[in-house]
């Protein structure tokens, strides 16, 4: 998958803005998603991810800018857009007092699946979700991971070419999350374009491209590797020590250190040059009676990238 702009865009957002009174929830956001691409929205709760998805689904009108989904302007013909997409909200939207098959039949009717095809599509959804033998189990009795996969099956009953997933794995245990992402990759391999929002940093690794969002603004877009290799603007070191707080304070004014943050029982130190800092920082800290027990260069994670970019973006907002 090319990490640049897709050659065959199915979703186009151009300078999108959404205001609720004086509050700007989406602040001039632009991006494109291609055929068969998994495009991730990564950001904290309240960053604007769900609002953007609702605009693209035709559920909210943008205050400014333009959004095209399957070549259709969502502000002009939201009904035609909704016929061409699947949507899975943060809450799984299942009817808990119905069983698995009854939920699928209900959503088949909502999506106007032809009666002649409904049985085949229900069998596909049950097989995809791994729910064989549980067709008559009440949804309320299913574990969260099973409900999650059933909700995905309901969202793709009508074979939509575009799928919107709004934090679909929130509150689901890690093993079920991983199986869910296997299903997403299978859909993308069949040409389905998937836009998925998440606040789990590790899930962005499963996307072809990810967009980092903070307070309604897009602050970085690229493949996971691009973001990790270029977004930090320096080299990353892992520092382990006995006195975390004093060491963190001492590093704030250390030469060559651009930023420093706590990660578990260690520190992640962003420096201009790993070679220089690996040579000089041990002496700098030893002089302050804070010798590191371990200091090595590491590859940044997307969490490192996000923490750094959020700090930079917040600083720019304060300066403005």
PLY file of the C-alpha trace (Angstrom):
ply
format ascii 1.0
element vertex 320
property float x
property float y
property float z
element edge 319
property int vertex1
property int vertex2
end_header
0.00 0.00 0.00
1.43 3.34 -1.02
1.78 5.56 2.04
1.11 8.72 0.00
-2.20 9.95 -1.37
-4.30 7.04 -2.74
-4.65 6.75 -6.52
-8.33 5.71 -6.24
-9.84 7.74 -3.39
-13.19 6.57 -2.05
-13.29 9.07 0.81
-12.24 12.70 0.33
-12.31 15.28 3.11
-11.40 18.81 2.09
-10.92 21.47 4.76
-13.72 20.08 6.95
-14.94 22.24 9.82
-17.64 21.46 12.37
-18.72 23.98 14.98
-21.15 23.52 17.85
-21.86 27.10 18.82
-18.50 28.67 19.63
-16.81 25.26 20.07
-14.80 24.03 17.08
-14.93 20.22 17.11
-13.31 19.73 13.69
-10.77 22.31 12.58
-9.95 22.36 8.83
-9.30 18.65 8.34
-8.26 17.20 4.95
-7.37 13.62 3.94
-8.17 10.86 1.42
-8.77 7.13 1.75
-8.26 4.74 -1.17
-9.80 1.45 -2.26
-8.80 -1.41 0.03
-7.03 0.94 2.43
-7.26 0.79 6.22
-7.03 4.39 7.41
-6.82 4.93 11.16
-7.88 7.90 13.24
-5.70 7.96 16.34
-6.31 10.33 19.20
-7.60 10.80 22.75
-11.27 10.89 23.65
-12.77 14.21 22.58
-10.23 14.78 19.79
-12.94 14.95 17.11
-12.68 11.44 15.63
-16.34 10.51 16.06
-17.54 13.88 14.77
-15.54 13.46 11.54
-16.93 9.95 11.04
-20.49 11.16 11.58
-19.98 13.87 8.99
-18.67 11.31 6.49
-21.65 9.03 7.20
-24.06 11.87 6.48
-25.25 12.05 10.09
-23.91 15.58 10.65
-23.60 18.48 8.23
-20.19 20.14 8.09
-20.06 23.82 9.03
-17.55 24.37 6.23
-15.48 22.37 3.76
-16.51 19.40 1.65
-16.72 15.63 2.08
-17.13 13.10 -0.74
-17.88 9.44 0.00
-18.10 7.04 -2.97
-18.04 10.17 -5.14
-21.14 11.62 -3.45
-21.21 14.94 -1.58
-22.43 13.99 1.90
-23.97 17.43 2.51
-26.07 17.21 -0.66
-27.17 13.57 -0.71
-26.63 11.89 2.63
-29.19 9.17 1.87
-27.24 7.90 -1.17
-24.07 7.90 0.92
-25.67 5.76 3.61
-26.68 3.18 0.98
-23.01 2.67 0.10
-21.42 2.43 3.53
-21.33 0.22 6.58
-21.17 1.90 9.98
-20.30 0.46 13.37
-20.61 2.87 16.28
-18.81 2.86 19.63
-21.83 1.12 21.11
-22.33 -2.03 19.08
-25.93 -1.10 18.12
-27.14 -4.67 18.59
-30.50 -5.64 20.05
-29.58 -7.51 23.22
-33.00 -9.16 23.62
-32.74 -10.74 20.14
-30.55 -13.69 19.23
-27.68 -13.67 16.72
-29.73 -14.68 13.70
-32.58 -12.32 14.55
-30.16 -9.38 14.73
-28.74 -10.29 11.34
-32.21 -10.58 9.80
-33.18 -7.21 11.26
-30.09 -5.46 9.87
-30.54 -7.24 6.56
-33.94 -5.55 6.34
-32.54 -2.17 7.36
-29.87 -2.43 4.64
-32.43 -3.71 2.10
-30.56 -6.91 1.32
-32.59 -8.74 -1.37
-34.59 -11.59 0.16
-33.01 -14.08 -2.26
-29.54 -13.16 -0.99
-30.28 -12.74 2.72
-29.72 -16.35 3.75
-26.32 -16.46 2.03
-25.29 -13.12 3.55
-26.33 -14.22 7.05
-24.30 -17.43 6.70
-21.32 -15.35 5.55
-21.64 -13.02 8.56
-21.96 -15.91 11.01
-18.92 -17.67 9.54
-16.90 -14.44 9.46
-17.72 -13.71 13.11
-17.00 -17.30 14.17
-20.52 -17.65 15.56
-21.38 -21.00 14.03
-23.46 -22.96 16.53
-24.48 -19.76 18.34
-27.12 -18.60 15.87
-29.86 -18.73 18.51
-27.84 -17.37 21.44
-29.19 -14.14 22.91
-26.85 -11.22 22.28
-27.06 -10.31 25.97
-25.41 -13.66 26.78
-22.48 -13.16 24.38
-19.07 -11.97 25.56
-17.91 -8.55 24.36
-15.63 -9.97 21.68
-18.45 -12.03 20.16
-20.79 -9.02 20.20
-18.12 -6.96 18.50
-17.70 -9.43 15.64
-21.46 -9.83 15.26
-21.83 -6.04 14.99
-19.21 -6.05 12.23
-21.11 -8.83 10.47
-24.28 -6.74 10.64
-22.44 -3.70 9.22
-21.22 -5.59 6.12
-24.35 -7.61 5.32
-25.07 -5.47 2.27
-21.47 -5.70 0.96
-20.62 -1.99 1.32
-17.48 -0.80 -0.47
-16.74 1.59 2.43
-16.78 0.80 6.13
-16.68 3.25 9.06
-15.73 1.84 12.47
-15.94 4.27 15.39
-13.72 2.97 18.23
-15.08 -0.55 17.65
-12.70 -2.27 20.08
-13.20 0.01 23.08
-13.52 -2.05 26.23
-12.73 -5.37 24.51
-9.94 -7.60 25.80
-6.68 -7.75 23.74
-7.08 -11.23 22.23
-10.54 -10.35 20.87
-9.21 -7.04 19.56
-6.53 -8.87 17.58
-9.05 -11.29 16.06
-11.27 -8.34 15.13
-8.38 -6.72 13.27
-7.83 -9.96 11.35
-11.40 -9.57 10.07
-10.75 -5.95 9.07
-7.67 -6.95 7.08
-9.65 -9.68 5.32
-12.27 -7.11 4.27
-9.60 -4.67 3.04
-7.98 -7.47 1.02
-11.33 -7.79 -0.79
-11.21 -4.10 -1.70
-13.28 -2.60 1.13
-12.07 0.84 2.24
-12.00 1.00 6.03
-11.83 4.13 8.17
-11.41 3.17 11.83
-10.97 5.36 14.89
-9.18 4.23 18.02
-7.44 5.54 21.12
-5.33 2.37 21.40
-1.88 3.31 20.12
-0.95 -0.27 19.19
-3.94 -0.55 16.84
-2.53 2.11 14.53
0.20 -0.42 13.68
-2.48 -2.47 11.91
-3.42 0.43 9.59
-1.93 1.19 6.18
-1.94 4.87 7.16
-2.84 6.67 10.35
-3.92 10.24 11.10
-3.05 11.69 14.50
-5.79 14.04 15.73
-5.68 16.49 18.62
-8.43 18.95 19.58
-10.05 18.71 16.16
-6.86 19.18 14.14
-4.97 16.71 12.00
-1.39 16.98 13.28
0.26 14.17 11.25
-0.66 11.63 8.55
1.40 8.74 7.23
2.14 5.04 7.41
3.14 3.78 10.87
6.75 3.49 9.70
6.75 7.01 8.24
5.40 8.47 11.44
7.92 6.65 13.61
10.87 7.46 11.35
10.22 11.13 10.59
7.75 12.70 13.02
9.95 12.94 16.13
12.69 15.11 14.66
15.44 13.36 16.62
16.70 10.08 18.08
15.07 8.23 20.98
16.90 6.78 23.98
15.68 4.49 26.75
17.07 5.45 30.14
16.69 3.33 33.26
17.68 4.71 36.64
17.07 4.42 40.38
15.60 7.91 40.95
13.10 8.58 38.18
11.80 12.00 39.29
15.16 13.73 39.94
16.61 12.26 36.74
13.66 13.52 34.72
14.11 17.00 36.21
17.88 16.99 35.53
17.39 16.00 31.89
15.14 18.99 31.18
18.25 21.20 30.93
20.75 18.60 29.68
22.64 19.51 26.48
21.30 17.82 23.38
18.03 16.71 25.05
14.92 17.84 23.17
12.28 16.20 25.36
11.92 13.61 28.09
8.92 11.67 29.37
8.13 8.81 31.74
7.31 5.39 30.24
6.59 2.87 32.96
9.66 2.52 35.18
11.99 4.19 32.68
12.41 7.39 30.71
12.18 7.98 26.98
14.64 10.73 26.06
14.44 12.51 22.71
17.85 13.83 21.64
19.32 15.58 18.64
22.08 12.98 18.22
22.01 9.50 19.76
25.75 9.04 19.25
26.62 12.24 21.11
24.10 11.75 23.92
25.08 8.13 24.54
28.61 9.42 25.05
27.84 12.53 27.13
24.68 11.89 29.16
26.14 9.25 31.54
28.81 11.74 32.71
26.27 14.58 32.90
24.00 12.54 35.17
26.86 11.01 37.21
28.05 14.51 38.10
24.60 15.07 39.61
24.72 11.74 41.47
22.07 10.31 39.14
23.99 7.68 37.17
21.79 5.71 34.71
21.68 1.95 35.13
20.95 1.55 31.41
21.03 3.92 28.42
20.38 2.61 24.89
18.95 3.84 21.63
15.51 2.43 20.77
13.05 2.61 17.90
10.15 4.93 18.71
6.65 3.58 19.07
3.57 5.39 17.81
2.89 6.30 21.43
6.24 8.14 21.51
5.32 9.93 18.29
1.88 10.88 19.56
3.12 12.16 22.93
5.73 14.33 21.21
3.42 15.69 18.53
0.71 16.48 21.08
3.26 18.44 23.12
4.39 20.38 20.04
0.82 21.07 18.94
-0.20 22.22 22.43
2.81 24.55 22.59
1.86 26.09 19.24
-1.72 26.65 20.41
-0.50 28.39 23.59
1.87 30.57 21.59
-0.95 31.58 19.24
0 1
1 2
2 3
3 4
4 5
5 6
6 7
7 8
8 9
9 10
10 11
11 12
12 13
13 14
14 15
15 16
16 17
17 18
18 19
19 20
20 21
21 22
22 23
23 24
24 25
25 26
26 27
27 28
28 29
29 30
30 31
31 32
32 33
33 34
34 35
35 36
36 37
37 38
38 39
39 40
40 41
41 42
42 43
43 44
44 45
45 46
46 47
47 48
48 49
49 50
50 51
51 52
52 53
53 54
54 55
55 56
56 57
57 58
58 59
59 60
60 61
61 62
62 63
63 64
64 65
65 66
66 67
67 68
68 69
69 70
70 71
71 72
72 73
73 74
74 75
75 76
76 77
77 78
78 79
79 80
80 81
81 82
82 83
83 84
84 85
85 86
86 87
87 88
88 89
89 90
90 91
91 92
92 93
93 94
94 95
95 96
96 97
97 98
98 99
99 100
100 101
101 102
102 103
103 104
104 105
105 106
106 107
107 108
108 109
109 110
110 111
111 112
112 113
113 114
114 115
115 116
116 117
117 118
118 119
119 120
120 121
121 122
122 123
123 124
124 125
125 126
126 127
127 128
128 129
129 130
130 131
131 132
132 133
133 134
134 135
135 136
136 137
137 138
138 139
139 140
140 141
141 142
142 143
143 144
144 145
145 146
146 147
147 148
148 149
149 150
150 151
151 152
152 153
153 154
154 155
155 156
156 157
157 158
158 159
159 160
160 161
161 162
162 163
163 164
164 165
165 166
166 167
167 168
168 169
169 170
170 171
171 172
172 173
173 174
174 175
175 176
176 177
177 178
178 179
179 180
180 181
181 182
182 183
183 184
184 185
185 186
186 187
187 188
188 189
189 190
190 191
191 192
192 193
193 194
194 195
195 196
196 197
197 198
198 199
199 200
200 201
201 202
202 203
203 204
204 205
205 206
206 207
207 208
208 209
209 210
210 211
211 212
212 213
213 214
214 215
215 216
216 217
217 218
218 219
219 220
220 221
221 222
222 223
223 224
224 225
225 226
226 227
227 228
228 229
229 230
230 231
231 232
232 233
233 234
234 235
235 236
236 237
237 238
238 239
239 240
240 241
241 242
242 243
243 244
244 245
245 246
246 247
247 248
248 249
249 250
250 251
251 252
252 253
253 254
254 255
255 256
256 257
257 258
258 259
259 260
260 261
261 262
262 263
263 264
264 265
265 266
266 267
267 268
268 269
269 270
270 271
271 272
272 273
273 274
274 275
275 276
276 277
277 278
278 279
279 280
280 281
281 282
282 283
283 284
284 285
285 286
286 287
287 288
288 289
289 290
290 291
291 292
292 293
293 294
294 295
295 296
296 297
297 298
298 299
299 300
300 301
301 302
302 303
303 304
304 305
305 306
306 307
307 308
308 309
309 310
310 311
311 312
312 313
313 314
314 315
315 316
316 317
317 318
318 319
